[in-house]
Amino acid sequence: MEGQDEVSAREQHFHSQVRESTICFLLFAILYIVSYFIITRYKRKSDEQEDEDAIVNRISLFLSTFTLAVSAGAVLLLPFSIISNEILLSFPQNYYIQWLNGSLIHGLWNLASLFSNLCLFVLMPFAFFFLESEGFAGLKRGIRARILETLVMLILLALLILGIVWVALALIDNDAASMESLYDLWEFYLPYLYSCISLMGCLLLLLCTPVGLSRMFTVMGQLLVKPTILEDLDEQIYIITLEEEALQRRLNGLSSSVEHNITELEQELDNVKTLKTKLERRKKASAWERNLVYPAVMVLLLIETSISVLLVACNILCLLVDETAMPKGTRGPGIGNASLSAFGFVGAALEIILIFYLMVSSVVGFYSLRFFGNFIPKKDDTTMTKIIGNCVSILVLSSALPVMSRTLGLHKLHLSDTSRDSETAKPSANGHQKAL
């Protein structure tokens, strides 16, 4: 009987692993397809030639798509974990959600951490150096020569980073145990380096999020149609049309030798056409879109911003008064053990909305900063180098989102505790699981 029970347990564990692997593959395939369509929407079409550079661009495109899919998965995992917790509490014995357990959530977080490390330290540097490589002098030009140069550059970059960390550790903590720990790349060096990247991402989030919260109103004002109060759109369109015709006649009358004036007039004509398009869009918009959607969205943004600031302020006061409220000193409920909010499913839904709002605000704030303003992708006119930079930036922001959400008190989920079937979950030392 004991032998049969052992075989049954092993079979159950095997089927559980197969089920979790299948679910992870399907979820990642969906994210990869969506990410591919997003990147191809912004990728410059002139890069699509059938030559050596086209092959390099295609490989870099696939690696960038993989990185963007990992970033999206890292962002969606926190809301997915919160929703899973509430579903397990609402339907604890339901047969159709037996696949949704602590082992699956643990596995997803472990894969997100593993792929984030892989993309950040291997795939994205490889894609950048591969895109910029030309092959060593004296070797036959081709894909192999570019791959060889890329691998050499990656090895030199790894040695440079390792040397910088070695020197910094020798200056700060000249201890034999600390120096020996650098030899353990998998258990110490890479998780520590990824934690440093997450820390920089948290600092970047703290810098970008306030800017994004203030810019969200401006961005939504540009996307939505504003109400027409004491405005005559027909008269404005008529004036813009006359101005456009006047500029067009001036362009036709100038000779091709006056290049400077022609460039200025073309730019001014483009601005006039853009303004005319916006006015025509406002005119075609329905009364519901003008008078109801815009005020409702602005009020919703104001409410979300106020709730976010209020929750952060309350959490800061709790951290100042109660030391046990620190993230390191508290152990929240595990998956399926207790609700994360006193308001149950409604409170969990509010936390998810705030987490998404926080991420969108941080991305808007990131592109609003003067230093990163050139990173803004343009439809059908974004180079692969800029796409790689955007993917790395989003990956850093997404890896820091769980840490900052936990620190600011937006959720209290703790994945280190066990839930149903959690005895099959394998703990790992990674930045995401430590953050939660």
C-alpha positions, 0 to 999 in steps of 0.5 A: 500500500505504501508503494502504491501511495508513493507511485500515486503521489509521484504521478500526481506531482508529474501531472501537476508539473505538466499542467503548470508547464502547459499553463505557463507556455500558453500565457507566455505565448499570448503575451509574446504574440501581443508584444510582437504586434506592438513592436511591429506597429512602431518598428521602422519599415525601412529596416525590412530588407532581404540581406544580412542586416535584415536577418540581424534586425529580425533576430533583434526583433525576436529578442526584443519581443521576448523581453517585452513579453517578460516585462508584461508578464512581470507587470500582470503577475501581481494582479494575477496573484491577487485575483487568484487569492480572491478566487481561491477564497470564494471557491475553495472546493471548486473542481474547475479551479484546482489548477489555480494553486500556490505551486502555479503562482510560485512557478510563475514568479520564479519563471518571471525572475529567471527570464528577467535576469536572462533578458537583462543580462544576456538577451538585450546586451546580445541584441544591442551588440549584435545589431551594432557589430560588423565583424572583426577586421580580417575575417570574412563578413557574415552572420558568424563574424558578427556573432563572434564579435558580439560574444567577445563584447559580452565576455568583456562586458561581463568581466568589466562588471565583475571587476567593478563589483570586485573593486567596490567590494574590496573598498567597502568590505574587505572580507575574505568571505565577501570576496569568496561569495563573488565566485558563487555566480548563481546563488549570490552574484546574479541575485545580488546584481538583479536586486541592485537593478531592482533598487535602481528601478524603484528609484526610477519609479519614485522619480517617474510616478509623481511626474506621471500622475501630474502628466496623466491629465494632460495626456488624457486631455490630448487623447479625448475630445474636450467639450465645446463651450463658447467655441465655433468649430466651423469658424475655426476650421474655415480659418485653418483651411484658408491658412493651409491654402495660403501656405500651399500657394506660397510653397508652389510659388517658391523656387527649389533653390530656397531650401531654408524657406521651403523647409520652414513652410513645410513644417508650418504646413504640417502643423496647420494640417495637424491642428485641422485634423484635431478640429475636424475630430472634435467636430465629428465627435458625438455630444456624449463623447464631448460632454460625458466621456471627457468629464467622467475620465477626468473625475476618475483620474482625480479619484484614482490619484487622490486614493493613491496619495491617501494610501501612500500617506497612510502607509508612511504614517504606519511605517513611522509609528509601527516598526512591525509595519515594515515590509521585512517585519510583516508576514502577510497571508499566503495564496488562498489563506485570507483576503488581502483587503478588509473590503474583500473582492472589492478592495482587491479589485481597487488594489489591482486598479491602483497597481495598473494606474501606478504602472501607467503613470510611471511609464508616462512620467518616464517618457515625460522626463527630459533625459528620456524624451528621445526614447518615445517610439513613433509609429512605423518610424522607430529604429531597432536600437531605440526599441531595445532601449525601450524594452530594457527601460520597461523591463527595469520598471516592471521588475521594480513594480512589485517591490515599490507596491509592497513598500508603499502598502498597495498590497500585502500578499506574501508568497513565502507562505504556503497555500494549497499544494504549496508543498510542491512549490520550490522556493528560490532566491530571486528579487521578485519573491523576496519583494513579495 
